[in-house]
Amino acid sequence: MFETKTRILKVGTAKLHYALIPWDSDSLNNTTVEIEFFSAKNVATLNKLLMHLQRTLHLKKGDLLFSKIPPKDFSKIQLLDQVGFYYIEQTITLDIDLSGWNPDEFVFSRGDGYRLILAGLSDKKLIRKIAGSTFIADRFHLDPNIAKAGANYRFEKWIDNSFQSTDIVYKFVDDKNLIIGFFIVNEHPDYAEFRLAGLDPKYVGRGLGKMLYHCMYRLLEDKGCTLIKSVISLNNLQVLNVYMYLGHAKFISPFIVLHKVL
Ligand SMILES: CC(C)(COP(=O)(O)OP(=O)(O)OC[C@H]1O[C@@H](n2cnc3c(N)ncnc32)[C@H](O)[C@@H]1OP(=O)(O)O)[C@@H](O)C(=O)NCCC(=O)NCCS
């Protein structure tokens, strides 16, 4: 469901690889395109490739082009900047090694009433509401050229799609069984991938985020999982601090993400 198809476009010998992102296009009500690779070495050639792309896809005002470039490819970042792309975030991948992680090292004042439980379709509405209101530090909310309503709706749609995919959706409930957060994970045979998590904004900033992630680590550890992978934005200081607190994480694969809204 979350797979894209790379297409290739050429101007002379210069090439541009791109992929349409249908789920973002649906949510943002535009055409969202990822520029996956380009061979252009100067502004004129890159502009020609982008014009060709614009004509091929009939792109219009409000459509979003984005690209993820390793920071070491500075000349590519500079070229994208010169044709109107702008920096929006840096992402990194966290590799969390659960093999030496001890859940009992952490003490939470609120006790055992808070739990992560498998979510069912009857929980979708509430989880959707939380997801549609809690994100603020992602690249869609930070981009002043993207409407906040579209950025919120994108996370609501993400919840709908997760319930129809192989991802596992958990609800985070308090001691009165009220849903106050959620966690979405893809469990592969040799690692678990954190896809999306969040707390109801009413409960953010009280130490419950640390408890939410602790519950998830513990649940996976109980299942015999020893490796977690998660891509996060360096703009998201809340989640970075949660990961720092729980420890055992190695930072790898940095990417600079650039946007251009037409
Ligand atoms: C990520 C999230 C679950 C964390 O929950 P939380 O309630 O903020 O987390 P906690 O209060 O347990 O801990 C957050 C830590 O970050 C710190 N922090 C919060 N905002 C910060 C900021 N702007 N700058 C620096 N540190 C910050 C807090 O002080 C706290 O550390 P401390 O306990 O040592 O003081 C919650 O913020 C959330 O739902 N965010 C929106 C969704 C999201 O971004 N999800 C993660 C990516 S999928």
Ligand as a Chemical Component Dictionary entry (heavy atoms), coordinates in Angstrom:
data_LIG
# 
_chem_comp.id                   LIG 
_chem_comp.type                 NON-POLYMER 
_chem_comp.pdbx_formal_charge   0 
_chem_comp.three_letter_code    LIG 
# 
loop_
_chem_comp_atom.comp_id 
_chem_comp_atom.atom_id 
_chem_comp_atom.alt_atom_id 
_chem_comp_atom.type_symbol 
_chem_comp_atom.charge 
_chem_comp_atom.model_Cartn_x 
_chem_comp_atom.model_Cartn_y 
_chem_comp_atom.model_Cartn_z 
_chem_comp_atom.pdbx_ordinal 
LIG C1  C1  C 0 6.138  12.588 20.883 1  
LIG C2  C2  C 0 5.184  12.621 22.065 2  
LIG C3  C3  C 0 4.402  11.307 22.125 3  
LIG C4  C4  C 0 5.996  12.761 23.337 4  
LIG O1  O1  O 0 5.129  12.965 24.404 5  
LIG P1  P1  P 0 5.397  14.091 25.516 6  
LIG O2  O2  O 0 4.252  14.125 26.422 7  
LIG O3  O3  O 0 5.787  15.348 24.821 8  
LIG O4  O4  O 0 6.682  13.443 26.185 9  
LIG P2  P2  P 0 7.224  13.593 27.666 10 
LIG O5  O5  O 0 6.592  14.719 28.389 11 
LIG O6  O6  O 0 7.143  12.226 28.286 12 
LIG O7  O7  O 0 8.768  13.862 27.389 13 
LIG C5  C5  C 0 9.204  14.756 26.408 14 
LIG C6  C6  C 0 10.565 15.321 26.785 15 
LIG O8  O8  O 0 10.931 16.256 25.796 16 
LIG C7  C7  C 0 11.125 17.553 26.377 17 
LIG N1  N1  N 0 10.604 18.545 25.452 18 
LIG C8  C8  C 0 9.327  18.762 25.116 19 
LIG N2  N2  N 0 9.240  19.789 24.250 20 
LIG C9  C9  C 0 10.501 20.235 24.055 21 
LIG C10 C10 C 0 11.073 21.275 23.286 22 
LIG N3  N3  N 0 10.308 22.076 22.541 23 
LIG N4  N4  N 0 12.400 21.452 23.332 24 
LIG C11 C11 C 0 13.185 20.645 24.075 25 
LIG N5  N5  N 0 12.698 19.637 24.839 26 
LIG C12 C12 C 0 11.366 19.440 24.816 27 
LIG C13 C13 C 0 10.316 17.516 27.644 28 
LIG O9  O9  O 0 10.787 18.456 28.572 29 
LIG C14 C14 C 0 10.512 16.070 28.108 30 
LIG O10 O10 O 0 11.743 15.871 28.736 31 
LIG P3  P3  P 0 11.849 15.982 30.370 32 
LIG O11 O11 O 0 10.825 15.050 30.927 33 
LIG O12 O12 O 0 13.261 15.553 30.646 34 
LIG O13 O13 O 0 11.572 17.393 30.732 35 
LIG C15 C15 C 0 4.168  13.813 21.992 36 
LIG O14 O14 O 0 4.894  15.029 22.077 37 
LIG C16 C16 C 0 3.329  13.830 20.729 38 
LIG O15 O15 O 0 2.308  13.156 20.651 39 
LIG N6  N6  N 0 3.754  14.631 19.717 40 
LIG C17 C17 C 0 3.054  14.763 18.448 41 
LIG C18 C18 C 0 3.184  13.505 17.607 42 
LIG C19 C19 C 0 4.625  13.176 17.330 43 
LIG O16 O16 O 0 5.448  14.040 17.073 44 
LIG N7  N7  N 0 4.944  11.853 17.360 45 
LIG C20 C20 C 0 6.291  11.344 17.217 46 
LIG C21 C21 C 0 6.696  11.067 15.831 47 
LIG S1  S1  S 0 5.728  9.859  15.014 48 
# 
loop_
_chem_comp_bond.comp_id 
_chem_comp_bond.atom_id_1 
_chem_comp_bond.atom_id_2 
_chem_comp_bond.value_order 
_chem_comp_bond.pdbx_ordinal 
LIG C1  C2  SING 1  
LIG C2  C3  SING 2  
LIG C2  C4  SING 3  
LIG C2  C15 SING 4  
LIG C4  O1  SING 5  
LIG O1  P1  SING 6  
LIG P1  O2  DOUB 7  
LIG P1  O3  SING 8  
LIG P1  O4  SING 9  
LIG O4  P2  SING 10 
LIG P2  O5  DOUB 11 
LIG P2  O6  SING 12 
LIG P2  O7  SING 13 
LIG O7  C5  SING 14 
LIG C5  C6  SING 15 
LIG C6  O8  SING 16 
LIG C6  C14 SING 17 
LIG O8  C7  SING 18 
LIG C7  N1  SING 19 
LIG C7  C13 SING 20 
LIG N1  C8  SING 21 
LIG N1  C12 SING 22 
LIG C8  N2  DOUB 23 
LIG N2  C9  SING 24 
LIG C9  C10 SING 25 
LIG C9  C12 DOUB 26 
LIG C10 N3  SING 27 
LIG C10 N4  DOUB 28 
LIG N4  C11 SING 29 
LIG C11 N5  DOUB 30 
LIG N5  C12 SING 31 
LIG C13 O9  SING 32 
LIG C13 C14 SING 33 
LIG C14 O10 SING 34 
LIG O10 P3  SING 35 
LIG P3  O11 DOUB 36 
LIG P3  O12 SING 37 
LIG P3  O13 SING 38 
LIG C15 O14 SING 39 
LIG C15 C16 SING 40 
LIG C16 O15 DOUB 41 
LIG C16 N6  SING 42 
LIG N6  C17 SING 43 
LIG C17 C18 SING 44 
LIG C18 C19 SING 45 
LIG C19 O16 DOUB 46 
LIG C19 N7  SING 47 
LIG N7  C20 SING 48 
LIG C20 C21 SING 49 
LIG C21 S1  SING 50 
# 
